[in-house]
Amino acid sequence: MAIGWVFVNGKWYYLDASGAMVTGWVQYKDKLYHLKEENGEMSSKELVKVEGGWYYVNEDGSRSDKPAFNVLPDGLIVTTK
């Protein structure tokens, strides 16, 4: 049974200790990685919403340290530095 990171048809997935596909955020070593809810595929080079902020997911699938921008309750977009 495969566990951990697996590469299938050009896409990365993460399987937990029971071999089940993980979705959402996964901590691996010292980084957070995003796995798409709809199919478990690792996100790469895209924005992902987290608690009101949008984070850029790097090419290697790891989340950037700071949000790219936040959306306030009134819909105003505030960029971060």
C-alpha positions, 0 to 999 in steps of 0.5 A, a space after each residue: 500500500 502506498 503512503 505519503 506523496 505519490 505522482 500519478 498521471 503528471 499530478 501529485 497526491 498525498 496518501 495518509 497512513 491508511 492509504 486514503 487520499 488527503 484533501 485540504 492542507 497537509 503539513 509535511 516537514 516544515 511546510 504546508 501544502 494544499 491538496 484540492 478538495 474536489 480531487 486531492 490533486 496538489 495545488 501549484 502556482 495558484 491562489 487558495 483562500 484561507 480564513 478570509 485571506 488568499 495565499 499563493 501556492 508555490 510551484 512546489 505546492 507549498 504555501 507562501 508565508 504571508 497572504 497575497 491579499 485579504 478580502 474584508 467583509 464589505 468586499 474591499 480587497 487589501 493587499 499585504 506586503 
